[in-house]
């Protein structure tokens, strides 16, 4: 791993300014790609616990908290409403970079897999190349998360069709 994420000082300042414990957050997005030396990050995206989101920000939408730091919308992976908390609190879904939790690369791959943005398409190609040469990519985790994503997608469709929920 590269051990270099741009804007990490700005992230520290954000935590200090808002008096938020970094343990209640997890870095996602291009910063994870930078950590794995896949590409340079353009900003730092974070997921935060529901408790922090509700007590500090009061919205499920994305929040630009500084020039280069953004809190992504709630339910970042679209699996279920509490999955951001699960990623943050379960070490199976993140690892540590200094004092910060960083999402596993498998989660980033899954997230990028469902986006049609040009940047995500480009990132998918970079990630596929990384996966081919890496021995630490957990395909079982990816399949498990993909299955959860699809189940949630189908449940959402059923609820909309039946006006349930």
RAVEN-V373479 format. One record per residue. N is the residue number from 1. RES is the residue in one small letter. PSI is psi in radians with two decimals (NA if undefined). Layout:
BEGIN
N:RES:PSI
N:RES:PSI
END
This chain:
BEGIN
1:x:2.54
2:x:-0.58
3:x:0.47
4:x:1.87
5:x:2.20
6:x:2.61
7:x:0.32
8:x:-0.55
9:x:-0.67
10:x:-0.63
11:x:-0.79
12:x:-0.72
13:x:-0.72
14:x:-0.83
15:x:-0.72
16:x:-0.79
17:x:-0.78
18:x:-0.09
19:x:0.80
20:x:2.34
21:x:2.25
22:x:-0.36
23:x:-0.31
24:x:0.26
25:x:2.94
26:x:2.35
27:x:2.33
28:x:3.13
29:x:-2.62
30:x:-0.38
31:x:-0.60
32:x:-0.69
33:x:-0.68
34:x:-0.71
35:x:-0.62
36:x:0.15
37:x:0.62
38:x:-0.77
39:x:2.84
40:x:2.48
41:x:2.57
42:x:-0.34
43:x:-3.02
44:x:2.13
45:x:2.45
46:x:2.57
47:x:2.62
48:x:2.77
49:x:2.72
50:x:-0.67
51:x:-0.83
52:x:-0.76
53:x:-0.82
54:x:-0.72
55:x:-0.51
56:x:-0.63
57:x:-0.53
58:x:0.45
59:x:2.63
60:x:-0.09
61:x:3.02
62:x:2.64
63:x:2.05
64:x:1.89
65:x:-0.26
66:x:-3.10
67:x:-0.69
68:x:0.18
69:x:2.23
70:x:2.37
71:x:2.13
72:x:2.86
73:x:2.66
74:x:2.63
75:x:0.92
76:x:-0.71
77:x:-0.01
78:x:0.65
79:x:-1.00
80:x:2.88
81:x:-0.45
82:x:0.10
83:x:-0.50
84:x:-0.77
85:x:-0.67
86:x:-0.78
87:x:-0.79
88:x:-0.69
89:x:-0.25
90:x:1.97
91:x:-0.18
92:x:-0.42
93:x:0.00
94:x:2.96
95:x:3.04
96:x:2.43
97:x:1.84
98:x:-2.09
99:x:0.20
100:x:2.52
101:x:2.40
102:x:2.25
103:x:2.56
104:x:2.64
105:x:-0.52
106:x:-0.64
107:x:-0.68
108:x:-0.75
109:x:-0.79
110:x:-0.80
111:x:-0.80
112:x:-0.47
113:x:-0.44
114:x:0.08
115:x:2.50
116:x:0.08
117:x:2.55
118:x:-0.71
119:x:-0.71
120:x:-0.66
121:x:-0.78
122:x:-0.76
123:x:-0.64
124:x:-0.73
125:x:-0.76
126:x:-0.72
127:x:-0.71
128:x:-0.70
129:x:-0.74
130:x:-0.79
131:x:-0.70
132:x:-0.59
133:x:0.01
134:x:2.52
135:x:-0.01
136:x:0.17
137:x:2.19
138:x:1.68
139:x:-0.56
140:x:-0.73
141:x:-0.74
142:x:-0.79
143:x:-0.74
144:x:-0.82
145:x:-0.66
146:x:-0.74
147:x:-0.80
148:x:-0.72
149:x:-0.84
150:x:-0.70
151:x:-0.79
152:x:-0.72
153:x:-0.81
154:x:-0.72
155:x:-0.71
156:x:-0.77
157:x:-0.77
158:x:-0.75
159:x:-0.73
160:x:-0.68
161:x:-0.56
162:x:0.02
163:x:0.54
164:x:2.28
165:x:NA
END
